[in-house]
Amino acid sequence: MAETRAGRGNGAISPDVPDRFLPGVGYRDLPEPTKLRKIIGPSIILLAVSIGSGEFVLWPFISSRVGLALVWVAALGILTQYFINMEIERYTLATGETAVTGFTRLWKHFAWIFILFTAIPWVWPGWATGASTTAGFVFGWESSSNTNNIVTVLALIAIGTALTVSPVVYNVVEKFQMVMVAIIFVFLVVAIFLATGPGDWSGIVTDAALPAMVGGPVSDEAVTAAVLLGALAFAGAGGSVNLAQSNWIRDKGMGMGAYIPKIQSPFTGAPEAKASVGAVFPTDDENMRRWRGWWRVANQEQFWFFFVAGLIAIVIFSVLTVATVFAEGMTFKEEGFGFIKAEGDILGDRIGDWLSPTFWLIGTVVLFSTNLGVLDHVGRVIGDIVKTKWLRESTRWTESTLYFTIVWTEIVIGSVILLSGVDEPLKLLVIASSLNGISMFVYCALLIWLNRTAVPKAIRISGLRLVVMVWAVIFFGYFTYFLVANDIIPTLLGTK
């Protein structure tokens, strides 16, 4: 089988990777795979983002309405995301390019489409607002929206400053998120023994709502379409955050990503101006051996540190909600964090006064670490698109410079949104998450197209993984349709 248009000589261009809208890619040997312990990190960053959106907020909120009836849907959602993430990683491991760069190779207009898919859902500062709100439960400023907004803006500035002064941004983000996730899981283990009993866990089996889901989502009075689609998108990370796996594994040096420059601080690092156009490996025996090694450890890292750990977090936080708020028959509106306040109060009354502030401070840690990941991924995804598509030849605009410009722009816009009066954290998270669910429907279809046509034939998606990705398109497509038909169109027509 011919591997290049002109053999494997100097300057040979791969016929597999489309080059109509971006420069063609050449050949380089795949680096030797490494052990699992040396690549742990990208999935933990993804997990840190997912805990602060779906695991701590949206799925517990749903559980406060319907108990554990839909936890199985969360399990299905995060398992589906495991397969989606590995298809995102497939393209990057094979080429060193991000999946979004791959989409742009298929059609040039995907560049600006995915800028919108990344910027619009994540510009809402729901996570930083949530972190300030839960901290306010402890320190007493939750009743003052002005104080809460000021603290939120200061938190955003702190995150931007920390990222800006980091010599190699990925290394700092990874270390910080590992510490945050460790703190969260220590709390979860303690909470299992202190605050839950066997009866609280039984609902996972006895309350399963499969018949209701087959005929359509649970009643709109209990869980709106926007909340359900958002929770499905955030059963795991969701939206363009999943796409950032490409950027994170590349900065970790996995697969062909080892050849791509890392994002570095313009003040303490040494940014490179080179655009992130990649290369593929020839599919000879030696490179295929290396590919199998990389594919194996990448799957292991994603399975244990995203799927398993994420599912555990969803279940435990949901059971805590059922054992407290749901058991007391309390219901709350979608706008605020009332259910989290009530959950902390009940835990304190039952176990001890110390547990209420501990629970809320854990929420602050969860949501702050999520907002760090949100800002980091937005800068990475959009910076990569702009550099690769429009500024490939620029020596002034490095990907690092674009990254920091975008991060600080997000901070400014988020601050303006807060000061305009839109500051209810759960409302902001529902807006972001439902928009991300729509983007997932789109890029799941594109991942099938990309990994069936734009990588060497020997490593293209097939078999069970192809079936699962078709399922993902149907899965997110159905709930996107349900959201548009039941929430968006009625709202626009004034009938809801």
ChimeraX attribute file (.defattr): number of C-alpha atoms within 10 A of each C-alpha:
attribute: neighborCount
match mode: 1-to-1
recipient: residues
	/A:1	4
	/A:2	10
	/A:3	19
	/A:4	17
	/A:5	13
	/A:6	13
	/A:7	12
	/A:8	16
	/A:9	11
	/A:10	9
	/A:11	13
	/A:12	16
	/A:13	22
	/A:14	26
	/A:15	18
	/A:16	17
	/A:17	23
	/A:18	21
	/A:19	16
	/A:20	12
	/A:21	13
	/A:22	20
	/A:23	16
	/A:24	18
	/A:25	20
	/A:26	22
	/A:27	20
	/A:28	16
	/A:29	16
	/A:30	27
	/A:31	18
	/A:32	14
	/A:33	19
	/A:34	15
	/A:35	12
	/A:36	14
	/A:37	9
	/A:38	9
	/A:39	17
	/A:40	21
	/A:41	23
	/A:42	26
	/A:43	26
	/A:44	24
	/A:45	31
	/A:46	28
	/A:47	26
	/A:48	34
	/A:49	31
	/A:50	31
	/A:51	29
	/A:52	27
	/A:53	31
	/A:54	28
	/A:55	30
	/A:56	23
	/A:57	29
	/A:58	27
	/A:59	28
	/A:60	29
	/A:61	31
	/A:62	25
	/A:63	24
	/A:64	29
	/A:65	22
	/A:66	20
	/A:67	24
	/A:68	29
	/A:69	20
	/A:70	24
	/A:71	27
	/A:72	17
	/A:73	19
	/A:74	23
	/A:75	21
	/A:76	16
	/A:77	23
	/A:78	26
	/A:79	21
	/A:80	20
	/A:81	27
	/A:82	19
	/A:83	21
	/A:84	23
	/A:85	25
	/A:86	21
	/A:87	25
	/A:88	25
	/A:89	31
	/A:90	26
	/A:91	27
	/A:92	29
	/A:93	27
	/A:94	24
	/A:95	30
	/A:96	29
	/A:97	26
	/A:98	29
	/A:99	27
	/A:100	29
	/A:101	27
	/A:102	27
	/A:103	21
	/A:104	23
	/A:105	23
	/A:106	21
	/A:107	13
	/A:108	15
	/A:109	12
	/A:110	19
	/A:111	22
	/A:112	15
	/A:113	12
	/A:114	22
	/A:115	18
	/A:116	14
	/A:117	20
	/A:118	24
	/A:119	17
	/A:120	14
	/A:121	22
	/A:122	28
	/A:123	21
	/A:124	26
	/A:125	30
	/A:126	28
	/A:127	29
	/A:128	28
	/A:129	31
	/A:130	30
	/A:131	28
	/A:132	28
	/A:133	34
	/A:134	27
	/A:135	22
	/A:136	22
	/A:137	19
	/A:138	17
	/A:139	10
	/A:140	11
	/A:141	17
	/A:142	17
	/A:143	11
	/A:144	11
	/A:145	17
	/A:146	15
	/A:147	14
	/A:148	24
	/A:149	21
	/A:150	16
	/A:151	20
	/A:152	26
	/A:153	22
	/A:154	16
	/A:155	20
	/A:156	27
	/A:157	16
	/A:158	13
	/A:159	22
	/A:160	19
	/A:161	14
	/A:162	14
	/A:163	23
	/A:164	24
	/A:165	16
	/A:166	19
	/A:167	18
	/A:168	21
	/A:169	20
	/A:170	24
	/A:171	15
	/A:172	15
	/A:173	21
	/A:174	22
	/A:175	13
	/A:176	15
	/A:177	24
	/A:178	19
	/A:179	12
	/A:180	20
	/A:181	21
	/A:182	13
	/A:183	14
	/A:184	19
	/A:185	16
	/A:186	10
	/A:187	14
	/A:188	19
	/A:189	11
	/A:190	10
	/A:191	17
	/A:192	14
	/A:193	9
	/A:194	13
	/A:195	18
	/A:196	17
	/A:197	13
	/A:198	7
	/A:199	9
	/A:200	19
	/A:201	18
	/A:202	12
	/A:203	17
	/A:204	18
	/A:205	12
	/A:206	10
	/A:207	15
	/A:208	17
	/A:209	19
	/A:210	15
	/A:211	10
	/A:212	13
	/A:213	13
	/A:214	9
	/A:215	8
	/A:216	12
	/A:217	20
	/A:218	20
	/A:219	12
	/A:220	13
	/A:221	8
	/A:222	14
	/A:223	18
	/A:224	18
	/A:225	25
	/A:226	25
	/A:227	25
	/A:228	26
	/A:229	27
	/A:230	30
	/A:231	30
	/A:232	30
	/A:233	31
	/A:234	32
	/A:235	30
	/A:236	35
	/A:237	31
	/A:238	29
	/A:239	27
	/A:240	25
	/A:241	25
	/A:242	24
	/A:243	25
	/A:244	29
	/A:245	25
	/A:246	31
	/A:247	28
	/A:248	26
	/A:249	26
	/A:250	26
	/A:251	22
	/A:252	20
	/A:253	19
	/A:254	27
	/A:255	30
	/A:256	26
	/A:257	28
	/A:258	17
	/A:259	21
	/A:260	21
	/A:261	18
	/A:262	23
	/A:263	26
	/A:264	26
	/A:265	20
	/A:266	18
	/A:267	11
	/A:268	12
	/A:269	16
	/A:270	14
	/A:271	20
	/A:272	19
	/A:273	19
	/A:274	18
	/A:275	23
	/A:276	22
	/A:277	23
	/A:278	22
	/A:279	25
	/A:280	25
	/A:281	22
	/A:282	20
	/A:283	18
	/A:284	11
	/A:285	9
	/A:286	12
	/A:287	17
	/A:288	16
	/A:289	14
	/A:290	18
	/A:291	22
	/A:292	13
	/A:293	16
	/A:294	25
	/A:295	19
	/A:296	14
	/A:297	20
	/A:298	26
	/A:299	17
	/A:300	14
	/A:301	19
	/A:302	25
	/A:303	19
	/A:304	14
	/A:305	18
	/A:306	27
	/A:307	24
	/A:308	15
	/A:309	19
	/A:310	28
	/A:311	21
	/A:312	16
	/A:313	22
	/A:314	25
	/A:315	23
	/A:316	21
	/A:317	23
	/A:318	28
	/A:319	28
	/A:320	25
	/A:321	30
	/A:322	27
	/A:323	23
	/A:324	23
	/A:325	27
	/A:326	24
	/A:327	13
	/A:328	12
	/A:329	10
	/A:330	13
	/A:331	15
	/A:332	15
	/A:333	12
	/A:334	21
	/A:335	14
	/A:336	17
	/A:337	20
	/A:338	15
	/A:339	22
	/A:340	24
	/A:341	20
	/A:342	17
	/A:343	25
	/A:344	23
	/A:345	21
	/A:346	20
	/A:347	25
	/A:348	18
	/A:349	13
	/A:350	13
	/A:351	12
	/A:352	11
	/A:353	14
	/A:354	11
	/A:355	20
	/A:356	22
	/A:357	21
	/A:358	16
	/A:359	24
	/A:360	23
	/A:361	19
	/A:362	21
	/A:363	24
	/A:364	24
	/A:365	20
	/A:366	28
	/A:367	29
	/A:368	26
	/A:369	28
	/A:370	28
	/A:371	26
	/A:372	25
	/A:373	25
	/A:374	26
	/A:375	25
	/A:376	23
	/A:377	27
	/A:378	23
	/A:379	26
	/A:380	24
	/A:381	27
	/A:382	26
	/A:383	25
	/A:384	26
	/A:385	24
	/A:386	20
	/A:387	24
	/A:388	22
	/A:389	22
	/A:390	12
	/A:391	19
	/A:392	19
	/A:393	14
	/A:394	13
	/A:395	12
	/A:396	11
	/A:397	20
	/A:398	23
	/A:399	32
	/A:400	28
	/A:401	21
	/A:402	21
	/A:403	29
	/A:404	24
	/A:405	14
	/A:406	21
	/A:407	25
	/A:408	19
	/A:409	15
	/A:410	23
	/A:411	22
	/A:412	15
	/A:413	14
	/A:414	22
	/A:415	21
	/A:416	14
	/A:417	15
	/A:418	22
	/A:419	15
	/A:420	9
	/A:421	11
	/A:422	15
	/A:423	24
	/A:424	19
	/A:425	23
	/A:426	24
	/A:427	19
	/A:428	23
	/A:429	29
	/A:430	25
	/A:431	18
	/A:432	25
	/A:433	29
	/A:434	27
	/A:435	24
	/A:436	28
	/A:437	27
	/A:438	22
	/A:439	24
	/A:440	27
	/A:441	21
	/A:442	17
	/A:443	22
	/A:444	24
	/A:445	16
	/A:446	19
	/A:447	26
	/A:448	23
	/A:449	15
	/A:450	25
	/A:451	22
	/A:452	16
	/A:453	16
	/A:454	23
	/A:455	24
	/A:456	20
	/A:457	13
	/A:458	9
	/A:459	17
	/A:460	19
	/A:461	21
	/A:462	13
	/A:463	8
	/A:464	10
	/A:465	15
	/A:466	18
	/A:467	12
	/A:468	18
	/A:469	22
	/A:470	14
	/A:471	14
	/A:472	21
	/A:473	19
	/A:474	15
	/A:475	18
	/A:476	22
	/A:477	20
	/A:478	14
	/A:479	24
	/A:480	24
	/A:481	15
	/A:482	18
	/A:483	23
	/A:484	15
	/A:485	13
	/A:486	16
	/A:487	17
	/A:488	16
	/A:489	13
	/A:490	12
	/A:491	12
	/A:492	9
	/A:493	8
	/A:494	8
	/A:495	8
	/A:496	10
